[in-house]
Amino acid sequence: MLIHHNPDDWVTQVIRHVCEYHKRQPWASWPGCTCSTSISSRRATPEERLQNIADRAAEEKRRAKHMADYDAGKLKDQP
Ligand SMILES: [Zn+2]
């Protein structure tokens, strides 16, 4: 079974919680630390969906240019 997933319909969401100790002293380690981070996806709003489509198109264009430049021998000295 194939699962249909359109990446344009989703937004990555990062929620960061900093404990009271590290709000005051972010540089120190502390065994009672309760800092946490969650990474998840949520549905994109219509505006975010349009931005996702524009971002993906720009990235595909950048990649196509990179490959064309490589094929033309312009990138030989770059990794
Ligand atoms: Zn902490």
PDB file of the backbone (N, CA, C, O) and the ligand in Angstrom, with CONECT records:
HET     ZN  A 101       1
ATOM      1  N   MET A   1       0.839  -1.184   0.000  1.00  0.00           N
ATOM      2  CA  MET A   1       0.000   0.000   0.000  1.00  0.00           C
ATOM      3  C   MET A   1       0.877   1.237   0.000  1.00  0.00           C
ATOM      4  O   MET A   1       1.831   1.333   0.773  1.00  0.00           O
ATOM      5  N   LEU A   2       0.556   2.176  -0.861  1.00  0.00           N
ATOM      6  CA  LEU A   2       1.284   3.424  -0.896  1.00  0.00           C
ATOM      7  C   LEU A   2       0.560   4.453  -0.031  1.00  0.00           C
ATOM      8  O   LEU A   2      -0.667   4.553  -0.062  1.00  0.00           O
ATOM      9  N   ILE A   3       1.315   5.199   0.723  1.00  0.00           N
ATOM     10  CA  ILE A   3       0.734   6.269   1.532  1.00  0.00           C
ATOM     11  C   ILE A   3       0.967   7.576   0.797  1.00  0.00           C
ATOM     12  O   ILE A   3       2.102   7.960   0.516  1.00  0.00           O
ATOM     13  N   HIS A   4      -0.131   8.248   0.493  1.00  0.00           N
ATOM     14  CA  HIS A   4       0.007   9.522  -0.203  1.00  0.00           C
ATOM     15  C   HIS A   4       0.477  10.583   0.786  1.00  0.00           C
ATOM     16  O   HIS A   4      -0.173  10.829   1.802  1.00  0.00           O
ATOM     17  N   HIS A   5       1.605  11.207   0.482  1.00  0.00           N
ATOM     18  CA  HIS A   5       2.118  12.278   1.336  1.00  0.00           C
ATOM     19  C   HIS A   5       2.584  13.414   0.443  1.00  0.00           C
ATOM     20  O   HIS A   5       3.555  13.270  -0.300  1.00  0.00           O
ATOM     21  N   ASN A   6       1.912  14.513   0.513  1.00  0.00           N
ATOM     22  CA  ASN A   6       2.329  15.700  -0.233  1.00  0.00           C
ATOM     23  C   ASN A   6       3.057  16.625   0.739  1.00  0.00           C
ATOM     24  O   ASN A   6       2.424  17.206   1.621  1.00  0.00           O
ATOM     25  N   PRO A   7       4.380  16.771   0.593  1.00  0.00           N
ATOM     26  CA  PRO A   7       5.120  17.591   1.558  1.00  0.00           C
ATOM     27  C   PRO A   7       4.674  19.047   1.573  1.00  0.00           C
ATOM     28  O   PRO A   7       4.901  19.753   2.556  1.00  0.00           O
ATOM     29  N   ASP A   8       4.046  19.501   0.501  1.00  0.00           N
ATOM     30  CA  ASP A   8       3.567  20.888   0.483  1.00  0.00           C
ATOM     31  C   ASP A   8       2.440  21.119   1.495  1.00  0.00           C
ATOM     32  O   ASP A   8       2.188  22.254   1.899  1.00  0.00           O
ATOM     33  N   ASP A   9       1.768  20.043   1.902  1.00  0.00           N
ATOM     34  CA  ASP A   9       0.633  20.172   2.821  1.00  0.00           C
ATOM     35  C   ASP A   9       1.045  20.178   4.293  1.00  0.00           C
ATOM     36  O   ASP A   9       0.188  20.266   5.172  1.00  0.00           O
ATOM     37  N   TRP A  10       2.353  20.085   4.571  1.00  0.00           N
ATOM     38  CA  TRP A  10       2.808  19.942   5.957  1.00  0.00           C
ATOM     39  C   TRP A  10       3.883  20.966   6.300  1.00  0.00           C
ATOM     40  O   TRP A  10       4.618  21.440   5.434  1.00  0.00           O
ATOM     41  N   VAL A  11       3.954  21.291   7.575  1.00  0.00           N
ATOM     42  CA  VAL A  11       4.969  22.213   8.088  1.00  0.00           C
ATOM     43  C   VAL A  11       5.634  21.538   9.279  1.00  0.00           C
ATOM     44  O   VAL A  11       4.958  20.994  10.153  1.00  0.00           O
ATOM     45  N   THR A  12       6.965  21.577   9.308  1.00  0.00           N
ATOM     46  CA  THR A  12       7.691  21.046  10.454  1.00  0.00           C
ATOM     47  C   THR A  12       7.593  22.040  11.600  1.00  0.00           C
ATOM     48  O   THR A  12       7.790  23.243  11.425  1.00  0.00           O
ATOM     49  N   GLN A  13       7.286  21.514  12.763  1.00  0.00           N
ATOM     50  CA  GLN A  13       7.088  22.366  13.930  1.00  0.00           C
ATOM     51  C   GLN A  13       8.056  21.942  15.036  1.00  0.00           C
ATOM     52  O   GLN A  13       8.099  20.774  15.420  1.00  0.00           O
ATOM     53  N   VAL A  14       8.819  22.891  15.537  1.00  0.00           N
ATOM     54  CA  VAL A  14       9.760  22.628  16.624  1.00  0.00           C
ATOM     55  C   VAL A  14       9.298  23.406  17.843  1.00  0.00           C
ATOM     56  O   VAL A  14       9.175  24.630  17.807  1.00  0.00           O
ATOM     57  N   ILE A  15       9.046  22.681  18.919  1.00  0.00           N
ATOM     58  CA  ILE A  15       8.631  23.325  20.168  1.00  0.00           C
ATOM     59  C   ILE A  15       9.720  23.071  21.209  1.00  0.00           C
ATOM     60  O   ILE A  15      10.035  21.924  21.528  1.00  0.00           O
ATOM     61  N   ARG A  16      10.286  24.153  21.733  1.00  0.00           N
ATOM     62  CA  ARG A  16      11.405  24.056  22.657  1.00  0.00           C
ATOM     63  C   ARG A  16      10.963  24.565  24.024  1.00  0.00           C
ATOM     64  O   ARG A  16      10.422  25.663  24.147  1.00  0.00           O
ATOM     65  N   HIS A  17      11.200  23.754  25.039  1.00  0.00           N
ATOM     66  CA  HIS A  17      10.899  24.161  26.402  1.00  0.00           C
ATOM     67  C   HIS A  17      12.206  24.249  27.170  1.00  0.00           C
ATOM     68  O   HIS A  17      12.955  23.275  27.237  1.00  0.00           O
ATOM     69  N   VAL A  18      12.487  25.419  27.754  1.00  0.00           N
ATOM     70  CA  VAL A  18      13.697  25.602  28.555  1.00  0.00           C
ATOM     71  C   VAL A  18      13.286  25.663  30.018  1.00  0.00           C
ATOM     72  O   VAL A  18      12.412  26.447  30.389  1.00  0.00           O
ATOM     73  N   CYS A  19      13.913  24.838  30.850  1.00  0.00           N
ATOM     74  CA  CYS A  19      13.570  24.788  32.273  1.00  0.00           C
ATOM     75  C   CYS A  19      13.969  26.103  32.958  1.00  0.00           C
ATOM     76  O   CYS A  19      14.779  26.867  32.432  1.00  0.00           O
ATOM     77  N   GLU A  20      13.398  26.348  34.116  1.00  0.00           N
ATOM     78  CA  GLU A  20      13.668  27.606  34.839  1.00  0.00           C
ATOM     79  C   GLU A  20      15.156  27.769  35.133  1.00  0.00           C
ATOM     80  O   GLU A  20      15.688  28.877  35.056  1.00  0.00           O
ATOM     81  N   TYR A  21      15.837  26.657  35.472  1.00  0.00           N
ATOM     82  CA  TYR A  21      17.272  26.742  35.765  1.00  0.00           C
ATOM     83  C   TYR A  21      18.033  27.260  34.549  1.00  0.00           C
ATOM     84  O   TYR A  21      18.874  28.150  34.677  1.00  0.00           O
ATOM     85  N   HIS A  22      17.749  26.720  33.392  1.00  0.00           N
ATOM     86  CA  HIS A  22      18.497  27.112  32.200  1.00  0.00           C
ATOM     87  C   HIS A  22      18.035  28.425  31.585  1.00  0.00           C
ATOM     88  O   HIS A  22      18.745  29.007  30.765  1.00  0.00           O
ATOM     89  N   LYS A  23      16.839  28.906  31.977  1.00  0.00           N
ATOM     90  CA  LYS A  23      16.479  30.269  31.574  1.00  0.00           C
ATOM     91  C   LYS A  23      17.435  31.249  32.236  1.00  0.00           C
ATOM     92  O   LYS A  23      17.789  32.277  31.659  1.00  0.00           O
ATOM     93  N   ARG A  24      17.855  30.914  33.473  1.00  0.00           N
ATOM     94  CA  ARG A  24      18.748  31.802  34.219  1.00  0.00           C
ATOM     95  C   ARG A  24      20.209  31.537  33.893  1.00  0.00           C
ATOM     96  O   ARG A  24      20.996  32.477  33.779  1.00  0.00           O
ATOM     97  N   GLN A  25      20.589  30.250  33.739  1.00  0.00           N
ATOM     98  CA  GLN A  25      21.991  29.897  33.506  1.00  0.00           C
ATOM     99  C   GLN A  25      22.095  28.914  32.348  1.00  0.00           C
ATOM    100  O   GLN A  25      22.313  27.724  32.575  1.00  0.00           O
ATOM    101  N   PRO A  26      21.943  29.386  31.103  1.00  0.00           N
ATOM    102  CA  PRO A  26      21.934  28.462  29.966  1.00  0.00           C
ATOM    103  C   PRO A  26      23.257  27.746  29.716  1.00  0.00           C
ATOM    104  O   PRO A  26      23.281  26.742  29.003  1.00  0.00           O
ATOM    105  N   TRP A  27      24.348  28.235  30.280  1.00  0.00           N
ATOM    106  CA  TRP A  27      25.667  27.649  30.023  1.00  0.00           C
ATOM    107  C   TRP A  27      25.998  26.485  30.948  1.00  0.00           C
ATOM    108  O   TRP A  27      26.920  25.724  30.653  1.00  0.00           O
ATOM    109  N   ALA A  28      25.292  26.321  32.036  1.00  0.00           N
ATOM    110  CA  ALA A  28      25.670  25.340  33.046  1.00  0.00           C
ATOM    111  C   ALA A  28      24.916  24.029  32.863  1.00  0.00           C
ATOM    112  O   ALA A  28      23.767  24.019  32.420  1.00  0.00           O
ATOM    113  N   SER A  29      25.570  22.926  33.208  1.00  0.00           N
ATOM    114  CA  SER A  29      24.837  21.657  33.229  1.00  0.00           C
ATOM    115  C   SER A  29      24.238  21.473  34.617  1.00  0.00           C
ATOM    116  O   SER A  29      24.793  21.950  35.608  1.00  0.00           O
ATOM    117  N   TRP A  30      23.114  20.786  34.685  1.00  0.00           N
ATOM    118  CA  TRP A  30      22.410  20.627  35.959  1.00  0.00           C
ATOM    119  C   TRP A  30      21.640  19.316  35.931  1.00  0.00           C
ATOM    120  O   TRP A  30      20.864  19.086  35.004  1.00  0.00           O
ATOM    121  N   PRO A  31      21.835  18.440  36.933  1.00  0.00           N
ATOM    122  CA  PRO A  31      21.181  17.131  36.888  1.00  0.00           C
ATOM    123  C   PRO A  31      19.655  17.183  36.973  1.00  0.00           C
ATOM    124  O   PRO A  31      18.992  16.220  36.588  1.00  0.00           O
ATOM    125  N   GLY A  32      19.085  18.280  37.465  1.00  0.00           N
ATOM    126  CA  GLY A  32      17.627  18.360  37.555  1.00  0.00           C
ATOM    127  C   GLY A  32      16.975  18.991  36.341  1.00  0.00           C
ATOM    128  O   GLY A  32      15.800  19.355  36.382  1.00  0.00           O
ATOM    129  N   CYS A  33      17.735  19.125  35.252  1.00  0.00           N
ATOM    130  CA  CYS A  33      17.241  19.780  34.043  1.00  0.00           C
ATOM    131  C   CYS A  33      16.010  19.069  33.481  1.00  0.00           C
ATOM    132  O   CYS A  33      15.964  17.842  33.392  1.00  0.00           O
ATOM    133  N   THR A  34      15.023  19.868  33.109  1.00  0.00           N
ATOM    134  CA  THR A  34      13.833  19.303  32.454  1.00  0.00           C
ATOM    135  C   THR A  34      13.616  19.939  31.078  1.00  0.00           C
ATOM    136  O   THR A  34      12.499  19.923  30.562  1.00  0.00           O
ATOM    137  N   CYS A  35      14.677  20.498  30.480  1.00  0.00           N
ATOM    138  CA  CYS A  35      14.572  21.050  29.130  1.00  0.00           C
ATOM    139  C   CYS A  35      14.117  19.954  28.167  1.00  0.00           C
ATOM    140  O   CYS A  35      14.448  18.781  28.339  1.00  0.00           O
ATOM    141  N   SER A  36      13.361  20.354  27.162  1.00  0.00           N
ATOM    142  CA  SER A  36      12.934  19.366  26.165  1.00  0.00           C
ATOM    143  C   SER A  36      12.648  20.062  24.844  1.00  0.00           C
ATOM    144  O   SER A  36      12.416  21.270  24.792  1.00  0.00           O
ATOM    145  N   THR A  37      12.671  19.279  23.791  1.00  0.00           N
ATOM    146  CA  THR A  37      12.345  19.770  22.454  1.00  0.00           C
ATOM    147  C   THR A  37      11.487  18.719  21.763  1.00  0.00           C
ATOM    148  O   THR A  37      11.762  17.523  21.866  1.00  0.00           O
ATOM    149  N   SER A  38      10.465  19.155  21.071  1.00  0.00           N
ATOM    150  CA  SER A  38       9.687  18.213  20.271  1.00  0.00           C
ATOM    151  C   SER A  38       9.681  18.683  18.819  1.00  0.00           C
ATOM    152  O   SER A  38       9.562  19.874  18.532  1.00  0.00           O
ATOM    153  N   ILE A  39       9.810  17.732  17.930  1.00  0.00           N
ATOM    154  CA  ILE A  39       9.781  18.006  16.497  1.00  0.00           C
ATOM    155  C   ILE A  39       8.626  17.202  15.918  1.00  0.00           C
ATOM    156  O   ILE A  39       8.543  15.987  16.093  1.00  0.00           O
ATOM    157  N   SER A  40       7.745  17.901  15.230  1.00  0.00           N
ATOM    158  CA  SER A  40       6.579  17.226  14.667  1.00  0.00           C
ATOM    159  C   SER A  40       6.148  17.927  13.387  1.00  0.00           C
ATOM    160  O   SER A  40       6.737  18.932  12.991  1.00  0.00           O
ATOM    161  N   SER A  41       5.135  17.400  12.756  1.00  0.00           N
ATOM    162  CA  SER A  41       4.564  18.014  11.568  1.00  0.00           C
ATOM    163  C   SER A  41       3.120  18.376  11.844  1.00  0.00           C
ATOM    164  O   SER A  41       2.420  17.684  12.583  1.00  0.00           O
ATOM    165  N   ARG A  42       2.689  19.454  11.251  1.00  0.00           N
ATOM    166  CA  ARG A  42       1.284  19.822  11.338  1.00  0.00           C
ATOM    167  C   ARG A  42       0.837  20.252   9.949  1.00  0.00           C
ATOM    168  O   ARG A  42       1.655  20.523   9.071  1.00  0.00           O
ATOM    169  N   ARG A  43      -0.470  20.309   9.770  1.00  0.00           N
ATOM    170  CA  ARG A  43      -1.024  20.745   8.493  1.00  0.00           C
ATOM    171  C   ARG A  43      -0.643  22.193   8.210  1.00  0.00           C
ATOM    172  O   ARG A  43      -0.692  23.036   9.106  1.00  0.00           O
ATOM    173  N   ALA A  44      -0.267  22.480   6.981  1.00  0.00           N
ATOM    174  CA  ALA A  44       0.068  23.848   6.593  1.00  0.00           C
ATOM    175  C   ALA A  44      -1.196  24.666   6.411  1.00  0.00           C
ATOM    176  O   ALA A  44      -2.219  24.149   5.962  1.00  0.00           O
ATOM    177  N   THR A  45      -1.127  25.933   6.757  1.00  0.00           N
ATOM    178  CA  THR A  45      -2.222  26.850   6.437  1.00  0.00           C
ATOM    179  C   THR A  45      -2.161  27.104   4.928  1.00  0.00           C
ATOM    180  O   THR A  45      -1.139  26.814   4.307  1.00  0.00           O
ATOM    181  N   PRO A  46      -3.217  27.633   4.326  1.00  0.00           N
ATOM    182  CA  PRO A  46      -3.166  27.901   2.875  1.00  0.00           C
ATOM    183  C   PRO A  46      -1.980  28.776   2.483  1.00  0.00           C
ATOM    184  O   PRO A  46      -1.364  28.548   1.441  1.00  0.00           O
ATOM    185  N   GLU A  47      -1.652  29.774   3.302  1.00  0.00           N
ATOM    186  CA  GLU A  47      -0.511  30.643   2.998  1.00  0.00           C
ATOM    187  C   GLU A  47       0.798  29.863   3.082  1.00  0.00           C
ATOM    188  O   GLU A  47       1.667  30.018   2.223  1.00  0.00           O
ATOM    189  N   GLU A  48       0.947  29.022   4.116  1.00  0.00           N
ATOM    190  CA  GLU A  48       2.165  28.217   4.262  1.00  0.00           C
ATOM    191  C   GLU A  48       2.296  27.218   3.111  1.00  0.00           C
ATOM    192  O   GLU A  48       3.401  26.939   2.645  1.00  0.00           O
ATOM    193  N   ARG A  49       1.167  26.685   2.660  1.00  0.00           N
ATOM    194  CA  ARG A  49       1.201  25.740   1.549  1.00  0.00           C
ATOM    195  C   ARG A  49       1.742  26.421   0.291  1.00  0.00           C
ATOM    196  O   ARG A  49       2.562  25.844  -0.423  1.00  0.00           O
ATOM    197  N   LEU A  50       1.287  27.639   0.021  1.00  0.00           N
ATOM    198  CA  LEU A  50       1.804  28.375  -1.136  1.00  0.00           C
ATOM    199  C   LEU A  50       3.296  28.647  -0.986  1.00  0.00           C
ATOM    200  O   LEU A  50       4.048  28.570  -1.957  1.00  0.00           O
ATOM    201  N   GLN A  51       3.725  28.968   0.244  1.00  0.00           N
ATOM    202  CA  GLN A  51       5.153  29.216   0.489  1.00  0.00           C
ATOM    203  C   GLN A  51       5.948  27.928   0.282  1.00  0.00           C
ATOM    204  O   GLN A  51       7.036  27.960  -0.294  1.00  0.00           O
ATOM    205  N   ASN A  52       5.417  26.793   0.747  1.00  0.00           N
ATOM    206  CA  ASN A  52       6.097  25.507   0.550  1.00  0.00           C
ATOM    207  C   ASN A  52       6.296  25.224  -0.936  1.00  0.00           C
ATOM    208  O   ASN A  52       7.362  24.776  -1.358  1.00  0.00           O
ATOM    209  N   ILE A  53       5.252  25.493  -1.724  1.00  0.00           N
ATOM    210  CA  ILE A  53       5.341  25.245  -3.166  1.00  0.00           C
ATOM    211  C   ILE A  53       6.408  26.150  -3.785  1.00  0.00           C
ATOM    212  O   ILE A  53       7.206  25.701  -4.608  1.00  0.00           O
ATOM    213  N   ALA A  54       6.421  27.435  -3.384  1.00  0.00           N
ATOM    214  CA  ALA A  54       7.416  28.369  -3.921  1.00  0.00           C
ATOM    215  C   ALA A  54       8.828  27.960  -3.498  1.00  0.00           C
ATOM    216  O   ALA A  54       9.755  28.015  -4.306  1.00  0.00           O
ATOM    217  N   ASP A  55       8.998  27.548  -2.233  1.00  0.00           N
ATOM    218  CA  ASP A  55      10.319  27.141  -1.741  1.00  0.00           C
ATOM    219  C   ASP A  55      10.815  25.906  -2.482  1.00  0.00           C
ATOM    220  O   ASP A  55      11.985  25.824  -2.855  1.00  0.00           O
ATOM    221  N   ARG A  56       9.913  24.941  -2.693  1.00  0.00           N
ATOM    222  CA  ARG A  56      10.315  23.713  -3.383  1.00  0.00           C
ATOM    223  C   ARG A  56      10.710  24.025  -4.825  1.00  0.00           C
ATOM    224  O   ARG A  56      11.704  23.495  -5.321  1.00  0.00           O
ATOM    225  N   ALA A  57       9.941  24.883  -5.503  1.00  0.00           N
ATOM    226  CA  ALA A  57      10.267  25.254  -6.885  1.00  0.00           C
ATOM    227  C   ALA A  57      11.632  25.940  -6.950  1.00  0.00           C
ATOM    228  O   ALA A  57      12.423  25.679  -7.857  1.00  0.00           O
ATOM    229  N   ALA A  58      11.904  26.829  -5.971  1.00  0.00           N
ATOM    230  CA  ALA A  58      13.194  27.526  -5.957  1.00  0.00           C
ATOM    231  C   ALA A  58      14.333  26.536  -5.730  1.00  0.00           C
ATOM    232  O   ALA A  58      15.389  26.650  -6.352  1.00  0.00           O
ATOM    233  N   GLU A  59      14.122  25.563  -4.837  1.00  0.00           N
ATOM    234  CA  GLU A  59      15.170  24.574  -4.569  1.00  0.00           C
ATOM    235  C   GLU A  59      15.411  23.684  -5.790  1.00  0.00           C
ATOM    236  O   GLU A  59      16.556  23.366  -6.112  1.00  0.00           O
ATOM    237  N   GLU A  60      14.337  23.285  -6.466  1.00  0.00           N
ATOM    238  CA  GLU A  60      14.500  22.466  -7.672  1.00  0.00           C
ATOM    239  C   GLU A  60      15.245  23.244  -8.755  1.00  0.00           C
ATOM    240  O   GLU A  60      16.061  22.675  -9.481  1.00  0.00           O
ATOM    241  N   LYS A  61      14.967  24.535  -8.863  1.00  0.00           N
ATOM    242  CA  LYS A  61      15.657  25.383  -9.836  1.00  0.00           C
ATOM    243  C   LYS A  61      17.142  25.494  -9.482  1.00  0.00           C
ATOM    244  O   LYS A  61      18.001  25.424 -10.361  1.00  0.00           O
ATOM    245  N   ARG A  62      17.440  25.667  -8.181  1.00  0.00           N
ATOM    246  CA  ARG A  62      18.831  25.761  -7.735  1.00  0.00           C
ATOM    247  C   ARG A  62      19.580  24.458  -8.048  1.00  0.00           C
ATOM    248  O   ARG A  62      20.723  24.484  -8.504  1.00  0.00           O
ATOM    249  N   ARG A  63      18.923  23.324  -7.796  1.00  0.00           N
ATOM    250  CA  ARG A  63      19.576  22.034  -8.056  1.00  0.00           C
ATOM    251  C   ARG A  63      19.818  21.831  -9.541  1.00  0.00           C
ATOM    252  O   ARG A  63      20.874  21.341  -9.941  1.00  0.00           O
ATOM    253  N   ALA A  64      18.835  22.209 -10.365  1.00  0.00           N
ATOM    254  CA  ALA A  64      18.989  22.069 -11.810  1.00  0.00           C
ATOM    255  C   ALA A  64      20.152  22.927 -12.306  1.00  0.00           C
ATOM    256  O   ALA A  64      20.917  22.498 -13.170  1.00  0.00           O
ATOM    257  N   LYS A  65      20.288  24.144 -11.756  1.00  0.00           N
ATOM    258  CA  LYS A  65      21.394  25.027 -12.147  1.00  0.00           C
ATOM    259  C   LYS A  65      22.725  24.416 -11.717  1.00  0.00           C
ATOM    260  O   LYS A  65      23.697  24.457 -12.471  1.00  0.00           O
ATOM    261  N   HIS A  66      22.774  23.855 -10.519  1.00  0.00           N
ATOM    262  CA  HIS A  66      24.002  23.228 -10.043  1.00  0.00           C
ATOM    263  C   HIS A  66      24.427  22.102 -10.992  1.00  0.00           C
ATOM    264  O   HIS A  66      25.595  22.007 -11.369  1.00  0.00           O
ATOM    265  N   MET A  67      23.471  21.254 -11.373  1.00  0.00           N
ATOM    266  CA  MET A  67      23.798  20.138 -12.265  1.00  0.00           C
ATOM    267  C   MET A  67      24.228  20.647 -13.630  1.00  0.00           C
ATOM    268  O   MET A  67      25.154  20.103 -14.231  1.00  0.00           O
ATOM    269  N   ALA A  68      23.560  21.693 -14.130  1.00  0.00           N
ATOM    270  CA  ALA A  68      23.930  22.260 -15.436  1.00  0.00           C
ATOM    271  C   ALA A  68      25.327  22.865 -15.378  1.00  0.00           C
ATOM    272  O   ALA A  68      26.121  22.705 -16.304  1.00  0.00           O
ATOM    273  N   ASP A  69      25.622  23.564 -14.279  1.00  0.00           N
ATOM    274  CA  ASP A  69      26.951  24.152 -14.108  1.00  0.00           C
ATOM    275  C   ASP A  69      28.015  23.051 -14.029  1.00  0.00           C
ATOM    276  O   ASP A  69      29.100  23.176 -14.595  1.00  0.00           O
ATOM    277  N   TYR A  70      27.683  21.980 -13.321  1.00  0.00           N
ATOM    278  CA  TYR A  70      28.640  20.867 -13.208  1.00  0.00           C
ATOM    279  C   TYR A  70      28.889  20.250 -14.582  1.00  0.00           C
ATOM    280  O   TYR A  70      30.033  20.008 -14.967  1.00  0.00           O
ATOM    281  N   ASP A  71      27.800  19.998 -15.317  1.00  0.00           N
ATOM    282  CA  ASP A  71      27.922  19.384 -16.635  1.00  0.00           C
ATOM    283  C   ASP A  71      28.702  20.291 -17.590  1.00  0.00           C
ATOM    284  O   ASP A  71      29.377  19.800 -18.495  1.00  0.00           O
ATOM    285  N   ALA A  72      28.616  21.600 -17.396  1.00  0.00           N
ATOM    286  CA  ALA A  72      29.346  22.546 -18.246  1.00  0.00           C
ATOM    287  C   ALA A  72      30.782  22.723 -17.802  1.00  0.00           C
ATOM    288  O   ALA A  72      31.536  23.468 -18.428  1.00  0.00           O
ATOM    289  N   GLY A  73      31.177  22.039 -16.715  1.00  0.00           N
ATOM    290  CA  GLY A  73      32.549  22.102 -16.252  1.00  0.00           C
ATOM    291  C   GLY A  73      32.872  23.314 -15.405  1.00  0.00           C
ATOM    292  O   GLY A  73      34.041  23.639 -15.200  1.00  0.00           O
ATOM    293  N   LYS A  74      31.856  23.977 -14.916  1.00  0.00           N
ATOM    294  CA  LYS A  74      32.099  25.187 -14.106  1.00  0.00           C
ATOM    295  C   LYS A  74      32.387  24.879 -12.640  1.00  0.00           C
ATOM    296  O   LYS A  74      32.841  25.757 -11.906  1.00  0.00           O
ATOM    297  N   LEU A  75      32.134  23.666 -12.211  1.00  0.00           N
ATOM    298  CA  LEU A  75      32.244  23.357 -10.778  1.00  0.00           C
ATOM    299  C   LEU A  75      33.346  22.347 -10.472  1.00  0.00           C
ATOM    300  O   LEU A  75      33.328  21.708  -9.420  1.00  0.00           O
ATOM    301  N   LYS A  76      34.292  22.203 -11.373  1.00  0.00           N
ATOM    302  CA  LYS A  76      35.270  21.123 -11.214  1.00  0.00           C
ATOM    303  C   LYS A  76      36.083  21.207  -9.928  1.00  0.00           C
ATOM    304  O   LYS A  76      36.436  20.177  -9.355  1.00  0.00           O
ATOM    305  N   ASP A  77      36.386  22.418  -9.467  1.00  0.00           N
ATOM    306  CA  ASP A  77      37.225  22.557  -8.288  1.00  0.00           C
ATOM    307  C   ASP A  77      36.424  22.583  -6.997  1.00  0.00           C
ATOM    308  O   ASP A  77      37.007  22.672  -5.916  1.00  0.00           O
ATOM    309  N   GLN A  78      35.112  22.508  -7.081  1.00  0.00           N
ATOM    310  CA  GLN A  78      34.287  22.541  -5.867  1.00  0.00           C
ATOM    311  C   GLN A  78      33.822  21.133  -5.499  1.00  0.00           C
ATOM    312  O   GLN A  78      33.651  20.272  -6.362  1.00  0.00           O
ATOM    313  N   PRO A  79      33.625  20.922  -4.217  1.00  0.00           N
ATOM    314  CA  PRO A  79      33.149  19.600  -3.784  1.00  0.00           C
ATOM    315  C   PRO A  79      31.724  19.340  -4.237  1.00  0.00           C
ATOM    316  O   PRO A  79      31.173  18.275  -3.957  1.00  0.00           O
TER     317      PRO A  79
HETATM  318 ZN    ZN A 101      17.376  22.704  31.525  1.00  0.00          ZN2+
END
